[in-house]
């Protein structure tokens, strides 16, 4: 997702997405106005933390509204106008991410991070002169990897983090399975913070891409197979997104209305200044009137300066299509766009050639005529062998799934036993060192301990 910073060839998806956005703005010659904002937060131990906030370190809450769906309340939004600005925002937030060392990864991500880019666009219809607003949102999610205690050696805080990571990934898998099924009456978005935030990205008015990370080591064979199955389920989700045109609550619309209002006030002050000049010529003999008008003009000038400052401040947040820092930058953006178009065309041609080959094979099978009974027997024998091979593959995959389930089950049981030991130790410490009157506050631990013990005993493998 991040790649190697400072190397344009080895940059990850996130910085390449930044470049694509601002290349589009730079090459747009229609003078459209853009408002581009960015936020960056992480989900750590099922708590949401703003990675861009310098003051508030408290967990943030989720809020759901009919207009905006699920949003993070109180998140920091930064207005950005270039690739460098948005990359600096990303780099600043990246430093605050929760990472730690495990046996499998020295800098393992202990949280899911979500970098969101909100883009609002205002374009003017050349015929009617009407302003049209569009709004879009890009969520770039860096998921923490699924972890098994036996391999990572997680204990204490690392074990707690891994349990939360696995829980949220399991919830995401359940949501994907329910969406693919198509018959489910209930989609379990509320099972975790991650699935609630990604509710619009998975089943809403969106296009979604999932990248699966498969390791080449045979030591991670089971994890790689599980990841590929996870991705295979996700790719079967079908959405039909539509452009969010003319939304009523865009900040860009508010900016445009504020700019119009400020300009109207400036024009009113300007005309008021001219009438004052006329009155000054007519009533020049009245000294008191001159003083009053002088004060009025001074007040009007102060108001005018304040309005100009507000106007400049608002306009500074807007990016105009076609603007770029220099001609070299524009040429580089054009070159990148050309390369992207060529790559897309090559991909389309490759896809079409594959379809043609598949169609030719299908036609050959349909038009196949047998010269003799022996030829027909041989042909159908080959087809039967292919079907038998597919059956064996499906059977083998089912066995792999059973083994994978058993491994995950054993891993969860080991986690339960470890947590049970910790609870027993805590209860022993409470009973031994805490006075009875204080110990009553800890009595709620005993039912939980009994429940975990019963679960551990009932599901213990023979």
Secondary structure, 3 states (H helix, E strand, C coil): CCECCCCCCCECHHHHHHHHHHHHHHCCCCCCEEEEEEEEEEEECCEEEECCCCCCCCCECEEEECCCEEEECCCCCEECCCHHHHHHHHHHHHCCCCEECCCCCCCEECCEEEEEEEEEEEEECCCCCCEEEEEEEEEEEECCCCCCHHHHCCCCHHHHHHHHHHHHHHHHHHHHHHHHHCCCCCCCHHHCHHHHHCHHHHHCCCCCCCCCCCCCCHHHHHHHHHHHHHHHHHCCCCCCCCCCECCCCCHHHHHHHHHHHHHHHHHHHHHHHHHHHHHHHHCCCCHHHHHHHHHHHHHHHHHHHHHHHHHHHHHCCCEECCCCCCHHHHHHHHHHHHHHHHHHHHHHHHHHHHHHHHHHHHHHHHCCCCCCHHHHHHHHHHHHHHHHHHHHHHHHHHHHHHHHHHHHHHHHHHHHHHHHHHHHHHHHHHHHHCCHHHHHHHCHHHHHHHHHHHHHHHCCCC
